[in-house]
Amino acid sequence: MRNVLDRLSGLAYATDGPLRVSGLGDRTGSATGVLVPLLASWDIPVEYTFTDQSPLLVAQARRTLGKKYPFMKLAVQDIERPPSDGLAGQQHIVIASHCVHATRSLTDSTRNIRQALRPNGFLMTFEMKEAWPALDITFGLYEGWWLFEDGRTHEYTQPEVWQRSLAEAGYGAVDWTDGELPEHKYYMVLIALASKV
């Protein structure tokens, strides 16, 4: 993650204030727990905004992380809705950790995320690309697991479906991790440029 963020920050950041990074839907704070210390180690001004649709989880993050990192903001935000005025058009990088798939429409949700980005900003999302029966057994009882209404046959879907949805949402270049490592069978990191190239 560090290498990818180092590269993205160099591409997205200009000297017009802090590098603005937003984390979406990090319900457990696991990605934030890794990301925020990384951002704190950089030699540039950074503003990190933790968001989730749950006010309870935002309050919990405020208690556990907000005081430790003064550059951190917290906000309630549902990615199925356009971003609030405080987030719209402001973010250099938006990081979504295993949450965009759990929406009704990949295109609509990523379009909302795109509205939070600056024209030269990037979306970086961690997602699974293969259905894993153990997860269906574990999470399949949650209503939110089956929200999708956009033609997908499962919560998790192939990179090409993501690429098409991101293009429909107005993103430019889209790429994802792939390779021979065992984890690449199920997991990927997708990166999308907010503007057309």
N, C-alpha and C positions, 0 to 999 in steps of 0.2 A: 504494500500500500504506500509506503514511504516514497519509493521510486516514482510511482505513478503520480502521486500528489506533488512531488517536487517538479516533475515535468509540466503538469497541468498548471500549477501556480505560476511557473515561468511564462507560460503562454497566455494566461488570463489576466495576470496582475500588471497594472500600471501604477504609477506613483500618485494617484488621485485619492489617497486615503488608505485605510487598511484593506488587506485582502479579506474579502467577505466570503465565508464558507458557511453553508447551512447543512445540517444533518436532518434528514426526514425520517420520521417513523421509527426511530431507534428505541423501541419499546423497553428493552431491558437495559439500555445504555452500554451494551457490550462494544459496539463500534465506537461510540463516543469515548469510552474509557481508553481506547487505543489512540483515537484520533486527536483528542484534545492535548495530551502531553506532546504528541508529535508537533502540532501547531505551535505550542508554547516554546518549542526548541528552535523555531525559525528565527532568523535575524530580520524579519520584516514585521510591521504592525499587522495584527490579525484580529478579526472579529468573527467569532463562531456563534451561530444561532442554532440551538437545539430545538427541534419542533416535534410534536406528536399531536395526534388528534385527541388524546386523552388529557384533560386538565390534571388529573391525578398523577399521571406519569411525568408531566412537565413539572409539577410541584415537587415530586420526589427527586427529579434531576436537579432542581434548584437547591434542594437541601444537601444533596450528596456532592455535586460538582460546582454549582454556581459560585459559592464563596471561595473555592480553591483557585478558580480561574477567572480573574476579573474581566478578561476579554470575551467572556461567554454571555450570550443573551439566551433567553428562553421564551418560547411562544407556542401557543396552541394553534395548530394548522392541520387541516384535513386536506390531503393531496387530491381528493376528489372535488375540491373547490378551488377557485382562483386564489392566488396568494393574497395575504393582507397587504395593505398599502406599505407597511414597514418592510416587507420582503420583496415586493414586486419590482423587478428590474434592477435589483441591487446586488445580487449574488454573483461572485466570480465562479464558484464551484458549489454545486449541490450534490451531496452524497446521500444516497438512499440505500439502506441496508435491509434487504429482504422484506420490502414492504410494498413496492409498486405492484407486484403481482396480485396482491390482495385487494384489488379494486375492480370496479365494474368494467372499466375500459382502459386498456393500456394507452391508447391514443389520447383519450381525454385527460387521464391523470398526468401523462408526460407533457401534454400541452400546458396544463396548469403549472407544472414544475418549470417548464420553459419560460413562463411568464415571470418567474422569480429571478431568472438569470439575466445577466447583462448580455448584449449581443455577442461578445466574445467569450461567454461563459461556457462551462462544461457541466454536464450531468454525469456522475459516476455512480452506477448502481450495482450492487452485489445481488445476484439472483441465482436460483437453481434453474437448470435447463431441461432436466429430466424428472418425470414423476418418480417418486420414491415411495413404494407402498407403505413403508413404516411411518412416513410422515402423514399419509392419508389416514392411517389408523389412529395416529396420535392427534392430529389437528382436524381431521375430517368431521368431527362432531361440532366444531365451531361453525356458526352460521357464516361468518366472514370468509371461511375457506372456499365457499362456493359462490361468491359474489359475481364472478365474471359473467358478462353479458355481451361480449364482443366477438363471439365466434370461437374463442378458445375452447378446447375440450378438457383442459385441466388448468389449475392455478399456474403451474410451471410450464414453460413453453420454450421452444427452440429460439436460438439467436435470430434467425431469419424473420420470425414473427415480430420480435422486438424491433428489428431493423425497419420493417415495414411500418409498424406503429409509430416509431420515432420519426420517420420520414413524413407520415401523415400529420404528425403533430408539429411539423415545421423545422425539425432539426436538420443540420447539415451532415457532416461526416459522422459515421457511427462505426465503432469497432468493438471487439470483445476478445477476451482471452480464450485461447484454445490450445490444445497440445496433447501430448501423450501421457502426461501425469494422470494417475488414477482419479484425482479430484476433478479434473476437467470434464470427466464424463457427466458429472452432476452440477458443478458450480461454474459460474463465469462472472467476470467483471465486465460490465458494458460501459463504454464511454461515448458520449454524444456531444457534439458541438452545437450550441444554441442557434447559431446562424447558418444560413446556407453558404456553401463554399463555391 
